[in-house]
Amino acid sequence: MNTIPMGTAVEPAAATAAEKLTARLDRLPMTRSMWIMAVLLTLGGFFDSYAIGLIGALGPGLFKAKIFTATTVSFFGFTGFASFVAVFFAGLFVASLLVSYVADHFGRRAIFAYALLLFGGANFMMALQTTADGVNIWRFISALGVGLELVTVDAYLSELVPKRVRGKAFGLLQAMNAFAFLIAYILSWQLTANAPFGFDGWRWVACIGSIAAIIVWWIRLGLPESPRWLAQQGRMEEAEKVMAGIEARAQAEYGRPLPTPEPPHYQNPRKGSIAEIFSPRYRKRTIMLVLFNFFQTVGFYGFVAWTPTLLISKGIHVTESLEYSVFINIAAVASPLLVMLFADRMERKWHACASCLAIALFGICFGSATTTGALIVLGAALAMSAQWLSFALHSYQSELYPTRIRARGIGFVYSWSRFSGILTPFFIAFFLRDFGATGVFVFVAACMAAVIVSVATLGPRTSRLEVEAIAH
């Protein structure tokens, strides 16, 4: 029985082909072709975030069309906007918990492509519905594609990008996500008040995302499978072929011999199972990530998904709420770009804690603000903090499990974010109805405190470490 601890460095002469391959991948410089692969992967994140951005962006249009109401008569009322948010998170929950294993079984590339097609088709069908039930059913189905895509993107990106720039790569992913939110709000702002060709503006916003998703699906067909995943599956001939192509392109662009690989780290070649995330080696980080995911949802979606609705509650007109949301989300795009400057210099767990603290403080100030200027400035600060938090979550959880169970581990802990997302809109609607925006953000601040305590006390160090080394 092999007793070598996971993540232990091994002598190159004694290393397996799979261990040598991952060391070769981590020594690569981030040349043009490497960044192109990273950008193509982040395009998947764009449409995932576009779908999530529709939560807030479509709200005013759905209110105008009288399909949903802003608040609910009963706590779990399904004619209120909260149900539109909840069914989306229910779909994400099912995809994350029950379907994410397919990315570990069938590979990152295939699932990455088909999940986007599912989202595009279901989102288009949603745009054709005229009742709350019809919209909710297709929103749930589109969420299945989004949920699977989100899990796969995190695993795929962490495996393809060298360790020293993983933080920057996830910063780029988050910038693409923030840009998607901005596009969703710009389209809603311009189209909600109109009905081009007799078609409600909110329907155009949904359809545009579907058409663009199909185009990007075709563009991304050239992405290679993750060589780390192929090696873990014992498909070394395929892994070497993919790796040789990546190295050849990198060396041609680098203009000189590639750096010498560092000593490889031991990798357990056995097949993984979901039960492994509860083993003594991973139990503490699994508990930490469950708490992180469950409570961060309130901070991120408690503001991002409800921005126009919260502004309306402050007396802002429907159309103006979308206009102000655009300004707020322009600032949000800048946040990940700023984070990229220090993403790999600051330990990942402290990114999470600092961003939660910022959300709590800015949120309470937003809840008590009364002037338009203060609402926009504080809203922008909140949106930037929320994007920072999302960067911390996605980059951190993608590093904490070995390749053989990475997608399943991410899927399980991420499902708690989705479960929380099912409940959060009803709590937000309740606090907004009975206590106003201030009550909403006191609730948000309490949840952010729970994230800070759990990550600070239970979270391991990961920055600039090989993912195999983190797995010990």
C-alpha positions as CSV (number, residue, x, y, z in Angstrom):
1,M,0.0,0.0,0.0
2,N,1.4,3.4,-1.0
3,T,1.7,5.7,2.0
4,I,3.3,8.7,0.3
5,P,1.3,11.8,1.3
6,M,-0.4,13.7,-1.4
7,G,1.5,16.8,-2.5
8,T,4.9,15.4,-1.5
9,A,7.7,16.3,-3.9
10,V,9.3,13.3,-5.5
11,E,12.6,12.8,-7.3
12,P,12.2,13.4,-11.1
13,A,13.7,10.0,-11.8
14,A,11.1,8.3,-9.7
15,A,8.1,10.4,-10.8
16,T,5.4,8.9,-12.9
17,A,4.5,10.2,-16.4
18,A,1.4,12.0,-14.9
19,E,3.5,13.7,-12.2
20,K,6.1,14.9,-14.7
21,L,3.4,16.2,-17.0
22,T,1.8,18.4,-14.4
23,A,5.2,19.8,-13.5
24,R,5.8,20.6,-17.1
25,L,2.5,22.4,-17.3
26,D,3.2,24.5,-14.2
27,R,6.6,25.8,-15.5
28,L,5.1,27.2,-18.7
29,P,5.3,31.0,-19.3
30,M,2.0,32.8,-19.9
31,T,2.5,33.4,-23.6
32,R,-0.1,34.6,-26.1
33,S,-1.5,31.1,-26.7
34,M,-1.8,30.4,-23.0
35,W,-3.8,33.6,-22.5
36,I,-6.0,32.8,-25.5
37,M,-6.9,29.5,-23.8
38,A,-7.7,31.4,-20.6
39,V,-9.8,34.0,-22.4
40,L,-11.8,31.3,-24.2
41,L,-12.5,29.6,-20.9
42,T,-13.6,32.9,-19.3
43,L,-16.1,33.3,-22.2
44,G,-18.0,30.4,-20.5
45,G,-18.0,32.4,-17.4
46,F,-19.4,35.4,-19.3
47,F,-22.6,33.6,-20.2
48,D,-22.9,32.1,-16.8
49,S,-22.8,35.5,-15.3
50,Y,-25.0,37.0,-18.0
51,A,-27.6,34.4,-16.9
52,I,-27.1,35.4,-13.3
53,G,-27.2,39.1,-14.2
54,L,-30.6,38.6,-15.7
55,I,-31.9,38.0,-12.2
56,G,-31.7,41.7,-11.5
57,A,-31.7,43.1,-15.0
58,L,-35.0,41.4,-16.0
59,G,-36.8,42.4,-12.8
60,P,-38.2,45.8,-13.9
61,G,-39.2,44.4,-17.3
62,L,-41.0,41.5,-15.7
63,F,-42.8,43.9,-13.3
64,K,-43.8,46.1,-16.2
65,A,-45.2,43.0,-18.1
66,K,-47.1,42.1,-14.9
67,I,-45.7,38.6,-14.9
68,F,-44.1,39.0,-11.4
69,T,-44.6,41.4,-8.5
70,A,-41.7,43.0,-6.6
71,T,-42.6,41.4,-3.3
72,T,-44.6,38.4,-2.2
73,V,-48.0,38.2,-0.4
74,S,-46.9,35.1,1.5
75,F,-43.3,34.1,2.4
76,F,-43.0,31.5,-0.4
77,G,-45.4,33.1,-2.9
78,F,-44.7,32.1,-6.5
79,T,-46.1,35.1,-8.3
80,G,-43.5,37.4,-6.7
81,F,-40.0,38.1,-8.1
82,A,-38.4,36.0,-5.4
83,S,-39.7,32.9,-7.1
84,F,-37.9,33.9,-10.3
85,V,-34.7,34.1,-8.3
86,A,-35.4,30.9,-6.3
87,V,-36.1,28.6,-9.3
88,F,-32.9,29.7,-10.9
89,F,-30.9,28.8,-7.8
90,A,-32.8,25.5,-7.5
91,G,-31.6,24.6,-11.0
92,L,-28.0,25.6,-10.0
93,F,-28.4,23.5,-6.9
94,V,-29.5,20.4,-8.8
95,A,-26.7,20.8,-11.4
96,S,-24.0,21.5,-8.8
97,L,-24.9,18.6,-6.5
98,L,-26.2,15.9,-8.7
99,V,-24.7,16.5,-12.2
100,S,-21.2,17.9,-11.6
101,Y,-19.7,14.4,-11.4
102,V,-20.0,14.1,-15.2
103,A,-17.2,16.6,-15.6
104,D,-14.9,14.3,-13.6
105,H,-16.2,11.3,-15.6
106,F,-16.5,12.6,-19.2
107,G,-13.9,15.4,-19.1
108,R,-13.9,19.2,-18.9
109,R,-14.1,20.0,-22.6
110,A,-17.2,18.1,-23.5
111,I,-19.3,19.2,-20.5
112,F,-18.0,22.8,-21.0
113,A,-19.5,22.8,-24.5
114,Y,-22.8,21.1,-24.0
115,A,-23.7,23.0,-20.9
116,L,-23.6,26.2,-22.8
117,L,-25.9,24.8,-25.5
118,L,-28.4,23.8,-22.8
119,F,-28.4,27.3,-21.4
120,G,-28.8,29.0,-24.8
121,G,-31.8,26.8,-25.8
122,A,-33.6,27.1,-22.5
123,N,-33.1,30.8,-22.2
124,F,-34.6,31.3,-25.6
125,M,-37.7,29.3,-24.7
126,M,-38.0,31.4,-21.5
127,A,-38.2,34.5,-23.6
128,L,-41.4,33.2,-25.3
129,Q,-43.4,32.6,-22.1
130,T,-46.3,34.7,-20.9
131,T,-46.9,33.4,-17.4
132,A,-44.9,33.2,-14.2
133,D,-45.1,29.4,-14.2
134,G,-43.8,29.2,-17.8
135,V,-41.0,31.7,-17.2
136,N,-40.0,29.8,-14.0
137,I,-39.9,26.3,-15.6
138,W,-37.6,27.4,-18.4
139,R,-35.5,29.5,-16.1
140,F,-35.0,26.3,-14.0
141,I,-33.9,24.3,-17.1
142,S,-31.5,27.1,-18.2
143,A,-30.0,27.0,-14.7
144,L,-29.1,23.4,-15.1
145,G,-26.7,24.3,-17.9
146,V,-25.4,27.4,-16.1
147,G,-24.7,25.4,-12.9
148,L,-22.8,22.6,-14.7
149,E,-20.8,25.2,-16.7
150,L,-19.8,27.2,-13.6
151,V,-18.4,24.1,-11.9
152,T,-16.6,23.0,-15.0
153,V,-15.1,26.4,-15.7
154,D,-13.5,26.6,-12.2
155,A,-12.0,23.1,-12.5
156,Y,-10.9,23.6,-16.2
157,L,-9.2,26.9,-15.5
158,S,-7.3,25.8,-12.4
159,E,-5.9,22.8,-14.3
160,L,-4.8,24.6,-17.5
161,V,-3.2,27.7,-16.0
162,P,0.3,27.6,-14.3
163,K,0.3,28.0,-10.6
164,R,2.1,31.4,-10.4
165,V,-0.7,33.1,-12.4
166,R,-3.8,31.2,-11.2
167,G,-4.9,34.2,-9.3
168,K,-4.6,36.5,-12.3
169,A,-6.4,34.0,-14.5
170,F,-9.3,33.9,-12.0
171,G,-9.2,37.7,-11.8
172,L,-9.7,37.7,-15.6
173,L,-12.6,35.3,-15.3
174,Q,-14.2,37.6,-12.7
175,A,-13.7,40.6,-14.9
176,M,-15.5,38.8,-17.7
177,N,-18.3,37.9,-15.2
178,A,-18.6,41.6,-14.2
179,F,-18.6,42.7,-17.8
180,A,-21.5,40.2,-18.4
181,F,-23.5,41.8,-15.6
182,L,-22.9,45.2,-17.2
183,I,-24.0,44.1,-20.6
184,A,-27.2,42.6,-19.2
185,Y,-28.0,45.9,-17.4
186,I,-27.2,48.0,-20.4
187,L,-29.5,46.0,-22.6
188,S,-32.3,46.0,-20.0
189,W,-31.9,49.8,-19.5
190,Q,-32.2,50.4,-23.3
191,L,-34.9,47.8,-24.1
192,T,-37.2,47.5,-21.0
193,A,-39.0,50.8,-21.8
194,N,-39.6,49.7,-25.4
195,A,-41.1,46.8,-27.3
196,P,-39.1,46.5,-30.6
197,F,-41.3,44.8,-33.3
198,G,-44.0,44.3,-30.7
199,F,-41.7,42.0,-28.6
200,D,-41.3,43.1,-24.9
201,G,-37.8,44.5,-24.1
202,W,-37.1,41.9,-21.4
203,R,-37.6,39.1,-24.0
204,W,-35.0,40.7,-26.3
205,V,-32.5,40.7,-23.5
206,A,-33.0,37.0,-22.9
207,C,-32.9,36.1,-26.6
208,I,-29.7,38.1,-27.3
209,G,-27.9,36.1,-24.6
210,S,-29.0,32.8,-26.2
211,I,-27.9,33.7,-29.7
212,A,-24.5,35.0,-28.5
213,A,-24.0,31.8,-26.4
214,I,-24.4,29.6,-29.5
215,I,-21.8,31.7,-31.3
216,V,-19.3,31.4,-28.5
217,W,-20.0,27.6,-28.2
218,W,-18.7,27.3,-31.8
219,I,-15.7,29.5,-31.2
220,R,-14.6,27.4,-28.2
221,L,-14.6,24.1,-30.0
222,G,-10.9,24.5,-30.5
223,L,-10.1,24.3,-26.7
224,P,-8.0,21.2,-25.7
225,E,-9.0,18.8,-23.0
226,S,-7.3,19.3,-19.7
227,P,-4.1,17.4,-19.8
228,R,-4.2,17.0,-16.0
229,W,-7.6,15.3,-16.2
230,L,-6.4,13.0,-19.0
231,A,-3.3,12.0,-17.0
232,Q,-5.5,11.3,-13.9
233,Q,-7.7,9.1,-16.1
234,G,-4.7,7.1,-17.2
235,R,-5.0,8.3,-20.8
236,M,-1.4,9.3,-21.0
237,E,-1.0,9.1,-24.8
238,E,-3.8,11.7,-25.2
239,A,-2.4,13.8,-22.4
240,E,1.1,13.8,-23.9
241,K,-0.4,14.8,-27.3
242,V,-2.3,17.8,-25.8
243,M,0.7,18.8,-23.7
244,A,3.1,18.6,-26.6
245,G,0.9,20.9,-28.6
246,I,0.6,23.4,-25.7
247,E,4.4,23.4,-25.1
248,A,5.2,23.8,-28.8
249,R,3.0,26.9,-29.1
250,A,4.4,28.3,-25.9
251,Q,8.0,27.8,-26.9
252,A,7.5,29.3,-30.3
253,E,6.1,32.4,-28.7
254,Y,8.6,32.5,-25.8
255,G,11.5,32.6,-28.3
256,R,13.9,30.6,-26.1
257,P,14.0,27.2,-24.2
258,L,11.2,26.7,-21.8
259,P,12.0,26.9,-18.0
260,T,13.1,23.7,-16.3
261,P,10.2,22.0,-14.5
262,E,10.3,22.0,-10.7
263,P,10.4,18.7,-8.8
264,P,7.0,16.9,-9.5
265,H,4.5,16.3,-6.7
266,Y,3.2,12.9,-5.8
267,Q,-0.3,12.1,-7.3
268,N,-2.4,9.2,-6.1
269,P,-3.4,7.4,-9.4
270,R,-6.6,5.8,-8.0
271,K,-10.0,6.8,-9.0
272,G,-11.8,9.3,-6.7
273,S,-15.2,9.3,-5.2
274,I,-17.3,12.0,-3.6
275,A,-16.9,10.4,-0.2
276,E,-13.2,11.4,-0.3
277,I,-14.1,15.0,0.4
278,F,-15.3,13.9,3.9
279,S,-12.1,12.0,4.7
280,P,-9.8,13.3,7.5
281,R,-7.5,14.9,4.9
282,Y,-10.3,17.1,3.3
283,R,-13.0,17.2,6.0
284,K,-12.0,20.6,7.5
285,R,-11.7,22.4,4.2
286,T,-15.0,20.9,3.1
287,I,-16.8,22.2,6.2
288,M,-15.1,25.6,5.6
289,L,-16.2,25.7,2.0
290,V,-19.8,24.7,2.8
291,L,-20.0,27.6,5.3
292,F,-18.3,30.0,2.9
293,N,-20.6,29.1,0.0
294,F,-23.8,29.1,2.1
295,F,-23.3,32.6,3.6
296,Q,-21.5,34.4,0.8
297,T,-24.5,34.0,-1.4
298,V,-26.4,36.5,0.8
299,G,-23.6,39.1,0.4
300,F,-23.2,38.7,-3.4
301,Y,-26.7,38.1,-4.6
302,G,-28.3,40.0,-1.8
303,F,-27.1,43.1,-3.6
304,V,-26.1,42.2,-7.1
305,A,-29.4,40.4,-8.0
306,W,-31.5,43.0,-6.2
307,T,-29.8,46.2,-7.2
308,P,-32.7,47.7,-9.3
309,T,-35.3,46.5,-6.8
310,L,-33.4,48.0,-3.8
311,L,-33.1,51.3,-5.7
312,I,-36.9,51.2,-6.4
313,S,-37.5,50.7,-2.7
314,K,-35.5,53.9,-2.2
315,G,-38.0,55.8,-4.4
316,I,-36.0,55.6,-7.6
317,H,-38.2,55.2,-10.8
318,V,-38.1,51.8,-12.6
319,T,-36.2,53.2,-15.7
320,E,-33.8,55.3,-13.6
321,S,-33.1,52.2,-11.4
322,L,-31.8,50.4,-14.4
323,E,-29.8,53.5,-15.5
324,Y,-28.2,53.8,-12.1
325,S,-27.6,50.0,-12.1
326,V,-25.5,50.4,-15.3
327,F,-23.3,53.1,-13.6
328,I,-22.9,50.8,-10.6
329,N,-21.9,47.8,-12.7
330,I,-19.4,49.9,-14.7
331,A,-17.5,50.2,-11.4
332,A,-17.9,46.5,-10.8
333,V,-16.0,45.7,-14.0
334,A,-13.0,47.6,-12.7
335,S,-12.8,45.6,-9.5
336,P,-11.4,42.3,-10.9
337,L,-9.0,44.2,-13.1
338,L,-7.7,45.9,-9.9
339,V,-7.6,42.6,-8.0
340,M,-5.4,41.1,-10.8
341,L,-2.7,43.5,-9.8
342,F,-2.3,41.7,-6.4
343,A,-4.2,38.5,-6.8
344,D,-1.2,36.2,-6.4
345,R,0.6,38.5,-3.8
346,M,-2.1,38.2,-1.2
347,E,-3.1,34.9,0.3
348,R,-6.4,33.7,-1.2
349,K,-8.2,33.3,2.2
350,W,-7.6,36.9,3.1
351,H,-9.1,38.0,-0.2
352,A,-12.3,36.3,1.0
353,C,-12.2,37.9,4.5
354,A,-11.4,41.4,3.3
355,S,-14.1,41.4,0.6
356,C,-16.7,40.3,3.1
357,L,-15.8,43.0,5.5
358,A,-16.1,45.6,2.7
359,I,-19.6,44.3,1.8
360,A,-20.8,44.5,5.4
361,L,-19.6,48.1,5.9
362,F,-20.7,49.5,2.5
363,G,-24.0,47.6,2.7
364,I,-25.0,49.2,6.0
365,C,-24.1,52.6,4.7
366,F,-26.1,52.0,1.5
367,G,-29.1,51.0,3.6
368,S,-29.2,54.3,5.3
369,A,-28.3,56.5,2.3
370,T,-30.9,58.9,1.1
371,T,-29.4,60.9,-1.8
372,T,-29.0,59.7,-5.4
373,G,-25.2,60.5,-5.4
374,A,-24.6,58.5,-2.2
375,L,-26.7,55.5,-3.5
376,I,-24.6,55.4,-6.7
377,V,-21.2,55.7,-5.0
378,L,-22.0,53.2,-2.2
379,G,-23.7,50.9,-4.8
380,A,-20.6,51.0,-6.9
381,A,-18.4,50.2,-3.8
382,L,-20.7,47.3,-3.0
383,A,-20.7,46.0,-6.5
384,M,-16.9,46.1,-6.6
385,S,-16.7,44.3,-3.2
386,A,-19.1,41.6,-4.4
387,Q,-16.9,40.9,-7.5
388,W,-13.9,40.7,-5.2
389,L,-15.7,38.2,-3.1
390,S,-16.7,36.1,-6.1
391,F,-13.1,36.1,-7.3
392,A,-12.0,34.8,-3.9
393,L,-14.6,32.1,-3.8
394,H,-14.0,30.7,-7.3
395,S,-10.2,30.8,-7.2
396,Y,-10.0,29.4,-3.6
397,Q,-12.4,26.4,-3.9
398,S,-11.0,25.3,-7.3
399,E,-7.6,24.8,-5.6
400,L,-8.5,22.7,-2.5
401,Y,-9.3,19.2,-4.0
402,P,-7.2,16.9,-6.2
403,T,-7.8,16.5,-9.9
404,R,-9.6,13.1,-9.6
405,I,-12.4,14.7,-7.5
406,R,-12.1,18.4,-8.3
407,A,-15.3,18.9,-10.2
408,R,-17.3,16.8,-7.7
409,G,-15.8,18.5,-4.7
410,I,-16.5,22.0,-6.2
411,G,-20.0,20.8,-7.2
412,F,-20.8,19.6,-3.7
413,V,-19.6,22.7,-1.8
414,Y,-21.0,25.0,-4.5
415,S,-24.4,23.4,-4.2
416,W,-24.6,24.9,-0.7
417,S,-24.3,28.3,-2.4
418,R,-27.2,27.3,-4.6
419,F,-29.3,26.0,-1.7
420,S,-28.7,29.3,0.0
421,G,-29.7,31.1,-3.2
422,I,-33.1,29.3,-3.1
423,L,-33.8,30.7,0.4
424,T,-32.0,34.1,0.1
425,P,-34.5,35.9,-2.2
426,F,-37.4,35.1,0.2
427,F,-35.4,36.4,3.1
428,I,-34.4,39.5,1.2
429,A,-38.0,40.1,0.1
430,F,-39.1,39.7,3.7
431,F,-36.6,42.1,5.2
432,L,-37.2,44.6,2.4
433,R,-40.9,44.5,2.9
434,D,-40.8,44.8,6.7
435,F,-37.6,46.6,7.5
436,G,-36.5,48.3,4.3
437,A,-33.1,48.4,2.7
438,T,-31.4,48.9,6.1
439,G,-32.9,45.6,7.4
440,V,-31.6,43.8,4.3
441,F,-28.0,44.9,4.8
442,V,-28.0,44.2,8.6
443,F,-28.9,40.6,7.6
444,V,-26.2,40.7,4.9
445,A,-23.6,41.9,7.4
446,A,-24.4,39.1,9.8
447,C,-23.8,36.5,7.0
448,M,-20.5,38.2,6.0
449,A,-19.3,37.8,9.6
450,A,-20.0,34.1,9.4
451,V,-17.9,33.8,6.2
452,I,-15.0,35.7,7.8
453,V,-14.9,33.5,10.9
454,S,-15.1,30.2,9.0
455,V,-12.5,31.0,6.4
456,A,-10.1,32.7,8.8
457,T,-10.1,29.8,11.2
458,L,-10.4,26.8,8.9
459,G,-9.0,27.8,5.5
460,P,-5.6,26.5,4.3
461,R,-2.9,28.5,2.4
462,T,-3.0,28.1,-1.4
463,S,-1.4,31.0,-3.2
464,R,1.4,30.2,-5.7
465,L,1.3,26.5,-4.8
466,E,1.0,23.7,-7.3
467,V,-2.6,22.3,-7.1
468,E,-1.1,18.8,-6.4
469,A,0.8,20.3,-3.4
470,I,-2.3,21.9,-2.0
471,A,-4.1,18.5,-2.1
472,H,-2.0,17.1,0.8
